[in-house]
Structure formats: C-alpha cells, structure tokens
Amino acid sequence: MDILILIIGIAGFALAIILHEVAHGLVAERLGDPTARLMGRLTLNPISHIDIVGSIILPLTLLILRSPFLFGWAKPVPVDPYNLQHPKKDLALISLAGPLANISFALVLSIFLRIILTVFPNTNIFAMFFYVIEFNIALAVFNLIPVGPLDGAKILTGLLPNKQAKAFGDFLDKFGMILILALIFPIFGGSSLVTLVISPVINVFLKLLIPGFSSI
C-alpha cells in the first residue's frame, strides 16, 4: 500500500502542476493570447511542463528534508502581453488562474473522498486523497506568495498603480529568486520561513476539505 500511495502521490503532484500551467494558458487564450496553444503547452503531457528546479530538485529536496508540505512549480506557460488588450490586469488574471485551478481540483477531490467514505467507510484510499489534496492546496498557497517568479508577484503587480508596479517588477527581476531561496531554506529549527508562514493557511483549507483533519 505504501508503494501505491507513493505512485499516486507522484501522479497527483504531476497532475497538479500540469493543471496549474494549463489553466494559465487557457485563460491567456481566452484573453486574446494563443501563445501557449501554439507552443503545445495546452496539454496534459508532463514532459511539456517539467521544470528541473521547480518540478524535480525542489520537491526532492523537501522530501529529503522531511518538510511537512511539498510544493514546487512547472515550466512557466509562455504569455505574450502584446496580444492582451489590458496587459497589466490580464496578466494578473492569467496568474490567478493557476492557484484557482489547484484549489478547484482539491475541492473536487474532497467531494469524491467524502462520497467514497460514505459508501466505503473502511477504505484504505484516504491517504492517497489526503496527499493529493494537500499538495494542490500547498501549491496554490505557495504560488500566491508575492515574490518572483511566483504567481503572487504578477497578481500584486496587476493590483498596484503603474509606477509602483514597475518598481516592484524591477525589484523582483533582481532579487526574486534570491528571496525564494531564502524563503524555502530550512533555517528556523529545521523549518523554512515559507513553511512557517503558509502552514496555518494550508491547514485552514485542509480542515475544510479533508474529513477529520487536525493541524500538524
């Protein structure tokens, strides 16, 4: 059963990051930019979305460090702002689509889990649903942090006035990846700063979505 849980976990991780990126591309196309479709990124094929750092190195590092939450990212879906009628606002909407897709997927899984537990109360499938739901929520919350290149940075940029948005964008171009590394490096009693910050938020979602969940 442990092997099966691991396989389901890996498949759930892959599907979560794929849905995240495909959601970006679908919204971009809806807003006038077909770049993702033309470059073959509106697909469920994981090979098209794998990012070496965000999809492999970071998740494996967090597993080795026994992080309570697993998160990462895929290769960003290409977006051409020149195809958008309102680039600043539209880019924010495109960025928001990814986290919303993961939260929606977690909600659907939660509904299925409750139905299964009602029909088969003694099933051993709970752990598989738990890990996939947990990862989707962690991925959504993590990506909403407003540091580049995460979605939260683009969402915040879209909400800021033009002058402040440009200054914020210039700052993240220089220090965005450094900030992410500082956030995920475990320096607080073996825990990373990002884990300490987002854990309470993730736990709120998990209490709503997973029957009998108690905070870790």
C-alpha positions in Angstrom: 0.0 0.0 0.0 2.9 2.4 0.7 4.2 1.9 -2.9 0.7 2.6 -4.2 0.5 5.8 -2.1 3.9 6.9 -3.4 2.8 6.3 -7.0 -0.5 8.1 -6.5 1.4 10.9 -4.8 3.8 11.3 -7.7 1.0 11.2 -10.2 -1.0 13.7 -8.2 2.0 16.0 -8.0 2.5 15.9 -11.7 -1.2 16.4 -12.5 -1.4 19.4 -10.1 1.4 21.3 -11.7 0.1 20.4 -15.2 -3.4 21.7 -14.4 -1.8 24.8 -12.8 0.0 25.7 -16.0 -2.7 24.6 -18.4 -5.1 26.9 -16.5 -2.7 29.8 -17.2 -2.6 29.0 -20.9 -6.4 28.6 -21.2 -7.1 32.0 -19.5 -4.4 33.6 -21.6 -6.0 32.3 -24.8 -9.5 33.5 -23.6 -8.0 36.9 -23.1 -6.5 37.0 -26.6 -3.1 35.3 -26.4 -2.8 32.0 -28.2 1.0 31.6 -27.5 0.6 28.6 -25.1 -1.6 26.7 -27.5 0.7 27.4 -30.5 3.7 26.2 -28.4 2.0 23.0 -27.4 1.6 23.8 -23.8 -2.2 23.2 -23.5 -1.6 19.5 -23.0 -1.6 17.1 -20.1 1.7 15.6 -21.2 4.1 16.2 -18.2 7.2 16.3 -20.5 5.9 19.7 -21.9 5.7 21.2 -18.4 8.7 19.9 -16.4 11.0 22.5 -14.8 14.2 20.9 -13.5 14.3 23.1 -10.3 10.6 23.5 -9.5 9.4 20.1 -10.6 12.3 17.8 -9.6 15.0 19.4 -7.5 12.9 21.4 -5.0 10.3 18.6 -4.4 13.0 16.0 -3.9 14.9 18.4 -1.5 11.7 19.0 0.5 11.1 15.2 0.7 14.7 14.6 1.9 14.4 17.4 4.5 11.0 15.9 5.6 9.2 19.1 5.0 5.6 18.9 6.3 4.4 20.3 2.9 5.5 19.5 -0.6 5.4 22.3 -3.2 7.1 23.4 -6.4 6.3 24.7 -9.9 6.4 23.7 -13.6 8.0 25.4 -16.6 6.0 28.7 -16.9 3.5 28.8 -19.7 4.6 31.5 -22.3 2.4 34.6 -22.4 2.8 37.4 -24.9 1.5 40.6 -23.3 1.3 42.3 -26.6 -1.6 40.0 -27.5 -3.6 41.2 -24.5 -5.9 44.2 -24.5 -5.2 45.1 -20.9 -1.8 43.6 -20.3 -1.4 44.6 -16.6 -4.8 43.4 -15.5 -4.9 40.4 -17.8 -1.5 39.1 -16.6 -2.9 39.2 -13.1 -5.9 37.2 -14.1 -3.8 34.7 -16.0 -1.6 34.3 -12.9 -4.5 33.8 -10.6 -5.9 31.0 -12.8 -3.2 28.6 -11.8 -3.8 28.7 -8.0 -7.6 28.7 -8.6 -7.2 25.6 -10.7 -5.4 23.8 -7.9 -8.0 24.8 -5.3 -10.8 23.7 -7.6 -9.1 20.4 -8.2 -8.7 19.9 -4.4 -12.4 20.7 -3.9 -13.4 18.1 -6.5 -11.2 15.5 -4.8 -12.6 16.4 -1.4 -16.2 15.8 -2.7 -15.1 12.4 -4.2 -13.4 11.5 -0.9 -16.5 12.2 1.1 -18.7 10.2 -1.2 -16.2 7.2 -1.1 -16.0 7.3 2.7 -19.8 7.4 2.9 -20.1 4.3 0.7 -17.0 2.5 1.9 -16.2 3.8 5.4 -13.3 1.3 5.9 -11.5 2.0 2.7 -7.7 2.5 2.7 -7.8 5.1 0.0 -8.0 8.0 2.4 -4.2 8.6 2.5 -4.0 8.8 -1.3 -6.6 11.5 -1.5 -5.1 13.3 1.5 -1.7 13.7 -0.1 -3.0 14.9 -3.5 -5.4 17.4 -1.9 -2.7 18.6 0.4 -0.2 19.1 -2.4 -2.8 21.0 -4.5 -3.5 23.4 -1.7 0.2 23.8 -0.8 0.9 24.5 -4.5 -1.8 27.1 -4.7 -0.9 28.9 -1.4 2.8 28.8 -2.2 2.3 30.3 -5.6 0.3 33.2 -4.2 3.3 34.5 -2.3 4.2 37.8 -3.9 7.8 37.1 -4.9 9.0 36.4 -8.4 8.6 34.3 -10.4 5.6 33.1 -8.4 2.0 33.9 -9.5 1.5 36.1 -6.4 4.1 38.6 -7.7 2.2 39.0 -11.0 -1.1 39.3 -9.2 0.2 42.0 -6.9 1.8 43.8 -9.9 -1.6 43.9 -11.6 -3.2 45.5 -8.5 -0.5 48.2 -7.9 -0.6 51.6 -9.6 1.7 51.7 -12.7 4.6 53.5 -11.0 4.7 51.1 -8.0 4.1 48.1 -10.3 7.2 48.9 -12.3 9.3 49.5 -9.3 8.1 46.2 -7.8 8.8 44.4 -11.0 12.3 45.8 -11.3 13.0 44.7 -7.7 11.8 41.2 -8.3 13.8 40.9 -11.6 17.0 41.5 -9.4 16.1 39.7 -6.2 13.1 37.4 -6.9 15.0 34.1 -7.0 17.1 35.1 -4.0 14.0 35.7 -2.0 12.5 32.4 -2.9 15.7 30.5 -1.9 15.7 32.4 1.4 12.1 31.5 2.0 12.5 27.8 1.3 15.9 27.2 3.0 15.3 25.5 6.4 16.9 27.8 8.9 14.2 28.1 11.6 14.7 25.0 13.8 14.7 22.8 10.7 11.8 24.6 9.1 11.8 27.1 6.3 10.3 30.5 6.6 7.8 29.8 3.9 6.6 26.7 5.7 6.1 28.7 8.9 4.1 31.4 7.0 1.9 29.2 4.8 1.3 26.3 7.1 -1.6 28.0 9.0 -3.2 29.0 5.7 -2.9 25.5 4.3 -4.3 23.9 7.5 -7.4 26.1 7.2 -8.1 24.7 3.7 -7.3 21.1 4.8 -9.7 21.4 7.7 -12.5 22.4 5.3 -11.6 19.8 2.6 -10.4 16.7 4.5 -12.8 14.9 6.9 -11.3 14.6 10.4 -8.2 16.6 9.6 -6.3 18.0 12.5 -3.5 20.6 12.2 0.1 19.2 12.0 
